Amino acid sequence: MKKILPGVLLSLAIAIIATILNQYVHIIGASVFALLMGMAINFFMKDTTTYKAGITFSSKKLLKVAIVLLGTSLSVSQIIHVGKYSLVVMVFTLAAAFGFGYLFGKLFKMDWKLSSLISAGTGICGGTAVATLSQVIDADDSDVAYAISATFIFDVVMVILFPIMGAALGLSDMAFGLWAGTAVNDTSSVVAAGYAYSDAAGDFATIVKLTRTLSIIPVVLAFSYLNEKLKMKQNAGAAVEQKKVNLKKIFPWFILLFLGAALLNSVGIIPAALSSTLSTLSKFFMVMALAAIGLKTDIRDVTKSGFLPMLHGFIISAIVVIVALLVQVLLGQV
């Protein structure tokens, strides 16, 4: 407890300031304020050792708690309603991310593992997808750093620009939530962009993102199979140790808790007053998580990643943004 307390308190302080700022400036939302403030503090802070454990706790565990608590204010019918549209859009965005990722990876003469990691980060769930996929394709640590940096920079830009673009396009809360949930990369960035637009859009975006996160399972299984086949081919039939995929490790279990909370709310077990309180607490925990993510991010390290991976990530992310919006137009959601 003592280890995590300093980092948690720092994240809490930033979240409180960001929430107060949001009462006066409504353009980008409390989550974005928290993210940018955290990054600024990281830039000037020389030693983060004291805060590291608490920052990690806030950025990982607290965000998952926030998402589970969000389920107490939603109903299963809402989740199904949003999910059925997101699945259609998700199929096209995943195809675009990996298809164009492969083509531009070839064009830029990038290693297939690096281009695949960037595509996974862009198409599924940012750093979580990158880290998970790297374990089954034997990617180098430098590739992981490049891929996370490439997707992160675009995410920071999109968190700020998405609400502005959504307002300019006149998108409804649901349309914007569907767009953000299928086009913005990391879960935290989806949350930040969604709630910066409106509370309803934030709820929709989070549900869509959770649906999209589940695609990490078939993608990781497919790439695990592909990597083993390539290793066997390279070794010209020599015996190759088979790497097993641990489904328990890659499955996002907190999603089941989120669905369970929504089910309890749907059947009326959670009183309306308690549901409202937990929803407010959920949003504040999300702001704290964004503050912690900012505190973990050293912008100087991100800039060292190189030009081509960054360009690759930007192009693929831009394509996913456009495809997600076009599919919604074809579905009549915009």
C-alpha positions in Angstrom: 0.0 0.0 0.0 2.8 2.4 0.9 4.5 1.8 -2.5 1.5 2.8 -4.5 0.3 5.7 -2.3 2.5 8.5 -3.7 1.7 7.7 -7.4 -2.0 7.3 -6.7 -2.1 10.6 -4.8 -0.3 12.4 -7.6 -2.7 11.0 -10.1 -5.6 12.0 -7.8 -4.3 15.6 -7.5 -4.0 15.9 -11.3 -7.5 14.5 -11.8 -9.0 17.0 -9.3 -7.3 19.9 -11.1 -8.3 18.6 -14.5 -11.9 18.2 -13.4 -12.0 21.8 -12.1 -10.5 23.1 -15.3 -13.1 21.2 -17.3 -15.8 23.2 -15.5 -14.5 26.4 -17.2 -13.0 25.0 -20.4 -15.2 22.4 -22.2 -13.3 22.0 -25.4 -11.2 18.9 -24.7 -12.6 17.4 -21.5 -11.1 16.5 -18.1 -9.5 13.3 -19.4 -7.4 15.2 -22.0 -6.4 17.9 -19.4 -5.2 15.1 -17.1 -3.3 13.3 -19.9 -1.5 16.5 -21.0 -0.8 17.6 -17.5 0.7 14.2 -16.7 3.0 14.3 -19.7 4.1 17.8 -18.8 5.0 16.8 -15.3 6.9 13.7 -16.6 8.9 16.0 -18.9 10.2 18.1 -15.9 10.3 15.4 -13.3 13.9 14.0 -12.9 13.1 11.0 -10.7 9.8 9.1 -10.8 10.9 6.1 -8.7 8.8 7.1 -5.7 5.7 7.4 -7.8 6.2 4.5 -10.3 4.2 1.8 -8.5 1.2 4.0 -7.9 1.3 5.4 -11.4 1.3 1.9 -12.8 -1.5 0.9 -10.5 -3.6 3.9 -11.5 -3.0 3.6 -15.3 -3.7 -0.2 -15.4 -5.9 -1.3 -12.5 -7.9 1.8 -11.9 -8.9 2.1 -15.6 -10.3 -1.4 -15.5 -12.2 -0.7 -12.3 -13.6 2.4 -13.9 -14.8 0.4 -16.9 -16.4 -2.2 -14.6 -18.2 0.6 -12.6 -19.4 2.1 -15.9 -21.4 -1.1 -16.4 -23.6 -0.2 -13.4 -25.1 2.7 -15.3 -25.7 0.7 -18.5 -28.2 -2.0 -19.6 -27.5 -5.2 -21.5 -29.9 -4.0 -24.2 -27.7 -0.9 -24.7 -24.6 -3.0 -25.1 -26.2 -5.3 -27.6 -27.6 -2.4 -29.6 -24.2 -0.7 -29.8 -22.3 -3.9 -30.2 -24.2 -5.1 -33.3 -23.2 -2.0 -35.2 -19.6 -2.0 -33.9 -19.0 -5.6 -35.1 -19.7 -4.6 -38.7 -17.5 -1.6 -38.6 -14.8 -3.5 -36.7 -14.5 -6.1 -39.5 -13.7 -3.4 -42.0 -11.3 -1.5 -39.8 -9.4 -4.6 -38.8 -9.1 -5.6 -42.5 -7.9 -2.1 -43.3 -5.4 -2.0 -40.5 -3.7 -5.3 -41.3 -4.2 -5.1 -45.1 -2.8 -1.6 -45.6 -0.3 -2.2 -42.8 1.2 -5.1 -44.7 1.2 -3.2 -48.0 2.9 0.0 -46.5 5.2 -2.2 -44.5 6.4 -3.7 -47.8 6.7 -0.3 -49.4 8.7 1.1 -46.5 10.8 -2.1 -46.4 9.9 -2.6 -42.8 10.2 -6.0 -40.9 6.8 -7.8 -41.0 6.8 -8.1 -37.3 7.1 -4.3 -36.7 4.5 -3.5 -39.3 2.2 -6.2 -37.8 2.6 -4.7 -34.3 1.7 -1.3 -35.5 -1.3 -2.7 -37.3 -2.4 -4.5 -34.2 -2.0 -1.4 -32.0 -4.0 0.6 -34.6 -6.7 -1.9 -35.3 -7.3 -3.4 -31.9 -6.3 -1.7 -28.6 -3.0 0.2 -28.7 -0.2 -0.8 -26.4 -2.0 -3.8 -25.0 -2.4 -5.4 -28.4 1.2 -4.5 -29.3 2.6 -6.1 -26.1 0.4 -9.2 -26.4 1.1 -9.9 -30.0 4.8 -9.3 -29.5 4.9 -12.4 -27.2 3.7 -14.8 -29.9 5.7 -13.5 -32.9 9.0 -13.1 -31.0 9.3 -9.4 -31.7 12.3 -7.4 -30.5 12.0 -4.9 -27.7 12.9 -2.1 -30.1 10.0 -3.2 -32.4 7.6 -3.0 -29.4 8.8 0.5 -28.5 8.5 1.7 -32.1 5.0 0.3 -32.5 3.7 1.7 -29.2 5.3 5.1 -29.9 3.8 5.2 -33.5 0.3 4.5 -32.3 0.6 6.7 -29.2 1.4 9.9 -31.0 -1.5 9.5 -33.3 -3.8 8.8 -30.3 -2.7 12.0 -28.5 -3.6 14.0 -31.6 -6.9 12.2 -32.1 -8.0 12.7 -28.5 -7.9 16.4 -29.2 -9.1 16.5 -32.8 -11.9 13.8 -32.7 -14.4 15.9 -30.6 -13.7 18.9 -32.8 -14.2 16.8 -36.0 -17.3 15.1 -34.6 -18.9 18.5 -33.8 -18.0 19.8 -37.3 -19.6 16.7 -38.9 -22.7 17.1 -36.7 -22.4 13.5 -35.4 -24.9 12.2 -32.9 -23.7 10.8 -29.6 -24.1 7.3 -30.8 -22.4 7.9 -34.2 -19.5 9.7 -32.6 -19.1 6.9 -29.9 -19.1 4.3 -32.7 -16.6 6.2 -34.7 -14.2 6.9 -31.8 -14.6 3.4 -30.4 -13.6 1.8 -33.7 -11.0 4.3 -34.9 -9.1 5.6 -31.9 -6.4 3.1 -30.8 -5.9 2.8 -27.0 -8.7 2.2 -24.6 -7.7 5.3 -22.5 -7.7 7.5 -25.6 -11.1 6.2 -26.6 -12.4 7.1 -23.2 -10.8 10.5 -23.3 -12.2 11.3 -26.8 -15.6 9.9 -26.1 -16.3 11.8 -22.9 -14.8 15.0 -24.3 -17.7 14.9 -26.8 -20.4 14.0 -24.3 -21.2 11.6 -21.5 -23.5 9.5 -23.8 -20.8 9.4 -26.5 -18.3 8.3 -23.9 -20.6 5.4 -22.8 -21.1 4.3 -26.4 -17.4 4.6 -27.3 -16.4 2.6 -24.3 -18.8 -0.2 -25.1 -17.6 -0.3 -28.7 -14.0 -0.3 -27.6 -14.6 -3.3 -25.3 -16.2 -5.2 -28.1 -13.2 -4.4 -30.3 -10.8 -5.5 -27.6 -12.1 -9.0 -27.8 -10.7 -9.3 -31.4 -7.2 -9.5 -29.8 -7.9 -13.2 -29.2 -8.4 -14.5 -32.8 -5.7 -12.1 -34.1 -3.1 -13.4 -31.6 -4.0 -17.0 -32.3 -3.7 -16.4 -36.1 -0.3 -14.7 -35.8 0.9 -17.3 -33.4 0.1 -19.9 -36.1 1.7 -17.8 -38.8 4.9 -17.2 -36.9 5.3 -20.9 -36.2 4.8 -21.7 -39.9 7.4 -19.2 -40.9 9.9 -20.5 -38.3 9.4 -24.0 -39.6 10.0 -22.8 -43.2 13.1 -20.9 -42.2 14.5 -23.9 -40.4 13.9 -26.1 -43.5 11.9 -28.7 -41.7 14.0 -28.9 -38.6 12.3 -29.5 -35.3 10.9 -26.3 -33.9 9.6 -25.8 -30.4 5.9 -24.9 -30.6 4.9 -21.8 -28.6 1.6 -22.2 -26.9 -0.8 -19.3 -26.6 -2.1 -18.8 -23.0 -5.7 -17.8 -23.5 -6.1 -17.0 -19.8 -3.4 -14.3 -20.1 -4.7 -12.6 -23.3 -8.4 -12.7 -22.5 -9.6 -9.3 -21.1 -11.4 -10.7 -18.0 -12.5 -7.3 -16.7 -15.0 -7.2 -19.6 -16.9 -10.1 -18.0 -17.2 -8.0 -14.8 -18.4 -5.0 -16.9 -21.1 -7.2 -18.5 -22.0 -8.6 -15.1 -22.4 -5.1 -13.6 -24.6 -4.1 -16.6 -26.7 -7.3 -16.1 -27.3 -6.4 -12.4 -28.4 -2.9 -13.4 -30.6 -4.3 -16.1 -32.6 -6.4 -13.7 -33.0 -3.6 -11.2 -30.7 -4.9 -8.5 -28.7 -1.7 -8.4 -30.7 1.3 -7.1 -30.9 4.3 -9.4 -29.1 6.6 -6.8 -26.3 4.1 -6.4 -26.0 3.7 -10.2 -25.6 7.4 -10.6 -23.0 7.6 -7.9 -21.0 4.7 -9.3 -21.2 6.2 -12.8 -19.7 9.5 -11.5 -17.0 7.6 -9.7 -16.2 5.7 -12.9 -15.7 8.8 -14.9 -13.4 10.3 -12.2 -11.3 7.1 -12.0 -10.9 7.3 -15.8 -9.6 10.8 -15.4 -7.1 9.6 -12.8 -6.0 6.8 -15.1 -5.4 9.2 -17.9 -3.3 11.4 -15.5 -1.2 8.3 -14.7 -0.8 7.4 -18.3 0.5 10.9 -19.0 2.9 10.6 -16.0 4.3 7.4 -17.5 4.9 8.9 -20.9 8.3 10.5 -21.7 7.8 12.5 -24.9 11.6 12.4 -25.5 11.6 8.6 -25.7 8.7 8.7 -28.2 10.6 11.1 -30.5 13.5 8.7 -30.7 11.5 5.9 -32.4 12.4 6.9 -36.0 10.5 8.4 -39.0 9.2 5.4 -41.0 7.5 3.6 -38.2 5.8 6.9 -37.2 4.7 7.5 -40.8 3.5 3.9 -41.1 1.5 4.3 -37.9 0.1 7.7 -39.0 -1.0 6.4 -42.4 -2.7 3.2 -41.1 -4.4 5.2 -38.3 -5.7 7.7 -40.8 -7.0 5.0 -43.1 -8.8 3.3 -40.1 -10.4 6.7 -39.2 -11.7 7.2 -42.7 -12.9 3.6 -43.2 -14.7 3.6 -39.8 -16.6 6.8 -40.8 -17.4 5.5 -44.4 -18.8 2.3 -43.1 -21.1 4.2 -40.8 -22.2 6.3 -43.7 -23.0 3.2 -45.7 -24.9 1.7 -42.7 -27.0 4.9 -42.4 -25.6 5.8 -39.0 -24.3 9.2 -40.1 
